[in-house]
């Protein structure tokens, strides 16, 4: 029988191993990723600190008052109204000016448009407000029997309800945070006394 023998290594002699070197490209990618991660963290901390210092606030649009100046409803079921609406724009930021643009609102009665309220682009300085006084007079609106009955019912109650809906855009720059834009959406139900008494709804915009 033959026997297998294990070769003996002499003292001081070990098998040679091939040294493993990390690819230079991998090192470069790792360094770039680390730099980007640090930059993102610094940017986030800077924006957060800027937010705490500046405390940006979304501008606001509000209906401060409204009144029914005149209403005419004849036997031919034609309705004509004149409504005055006061809308206030407010910039509540202490350190930033704000631009308002693409402002457009529609005044309607039971889904029928009576008038459109619009404004050109305008700006407001820090902690400033401005007021727009809209006087809207409709052309004669033909009503179907159900709508005519609703008007008669409203006249008996001495209150007629209108709806004011629309949007405006705002844009302002907040320090290191950069330019900020918002849609301001206004949706108000205006229950106006037929005797011309003004109401003060303080109906305000919502952001989108």
N, C-alpha and C positions, 0 to 999 in steps of 0.2 A: 504494500500500500504506500502510496506517495502522500506526503504531508505538505500542507500549505504553510508557508512561513511568511510572517509579516516583516517587511523590510524595516530595519532599525535605523532611526535617524541619529546621526552623530550629534553629540552635544554642540550647541551653538549653530546648528543648521536647521532652519525652519522653511516650510513651503513659502514660496514667493506669492504675494498677493498683488493684484493690480490696483493702484490707488484710484479712488472715485472722486472726480472733480465735478462740482455743480456747474451747470451750463451758465455762461455769462449772460445769456439772454434772459434766463429765469431771474437772475439777480436784478437785472435792470427793470424787469416788469414788477418785481416785488418792491423795489425802491420807489418806482413811479406810483404804485398803488398806495404805499405808505404816505407819500407826499400829498396825494389827492385826498386821502382820508383825513389827514391833519388840516388841509385847507378847508374841507367841508365842515369840520368841527369848528374851526376858527370863524368861518363865515356864519354858521348857525349861532354861535355864542354872540357874535357882533350884532346880528339881526335881533336876537332876543334882548340884548341890553338896550339896543336902540328903541325897540318896542316899549320896554319898561320906562325909558326916559321920556320918549315923545308921547306915548299913549295915544295913538291915532284913533280918531272917532269918525264913524261914517256920517257924512252930511245927511241932512233931513229936509224933506218937503212936507209942509203941513197946510191944511185948509183951516185958516183962523176964523173966518166968518163967511156967511152966505145969506142972501136974502132974495125973495121973489119980488122984483120991482113991479111987474105987471103980468096979468094973465087975461087972455081973451079966448072965450070959447063960445062959438056961435051955433045956430041951429043946423048948420051944414056939417057939424062935427069937425070943424077946423079949429085947431089949438095953436095959439101964438103966446109965447112967454118971453119975458126978459128977466134974466137972473144975473145978479152981481156976486162974484166969488173972489175972495181975497186969499191968495196963496203965498205962503212965506217959505223962502229958502234959507237954510241955516247951516253955517260952517262952524262946527263945535271944536275944531282943531285949534290949539293954541299957537302952533308953530308952522302951519302949512296953509297955503292958499288953495282954493278949490275951483275947478271949472265945471259948469253945468252946461250940457249940450243935448241936442236932439230931444228937447222938451215938447211933449205933445199929450194933451188930455182931451177926452171926449165927454161931453155932457149929454145924457140921454134920459128919455122918459119912456118907461116900459119897452126898452130895447130900441127905440127910435132915436137916432142921433138928432140933437137940437143944435149943437154948436161944438166947435173945436177950439181949445185953448192952447196956444203955442208961445214959445219964446225963443229968441235967437241965443246963441252961445253967450254966456256971461260968466264972470268970475267973482269970487268972494274972498276977501282977505281973512286972516286968522280971527276967529271969534266974531264974525260978522254975519249979519242977516240982511235980506232984502225982501221987499214985498211987491207982488204983482196984483193989480186990481183989474180983474177981468169983468167986463160987462158984455154978456152974451144975449143976443136977441135972435130968436128963431124966425124962420119963415113959417107961414101957416102950415101946420102939420095935419094931414088928413087922418082921421081915426076910424077904425072899424067899430062896429057896435059894442064889442066888449071893452075896447079902449075908451070909448065915449062914456060908457057906463062907469068905468073906473074913475074918469075925471069928475063926473057928477058926484060920485061917492066921496072923492077927495075934497071937492068943493063944499060938500055938506059937513065934512069933518073939519074944514078950514085948514087943511094941511095937504100939500101935494109933494110926492116923493120923486126925487131925481137921483141919478147915479152918475158919479164922476170917476172915470177910470183913465189911467194912462201911465206913461213912463218918462223918466229923464235919466240921462247918464251923468255920472260924476267921475272926475279924474283929479288926482292930486299926488304930489310927491312927498314921501315921508322919509326924510333923512337917508340913512343907509339902506333902508328897506326898499326904496325905489318907488316907481310909479304904481299907484293903486287905482283900480277902476271898479265901479259898482253900477248896477242898474237899480234905480229907485222906483218902486211900483206903488202907485196910489190907487186906492179903491175905496170910495166913500159913498155912503147913502145919505143924501141930504133931504131931510124932512122939513120943508119950508112952509111957514104959515102964509096963507093967501093974503093976509092983511099987510104984508111987507115987513113984518117984524124980523130983524136979523137973528140968526142962530150962530153959535160959536162951537162948532163940533170938535175942533182940535184933532181932526183925523190926520194921521201921519203916515208917511211912506214906509214900505218894507223893502229890505234889500234883496237882490237876486244875484 
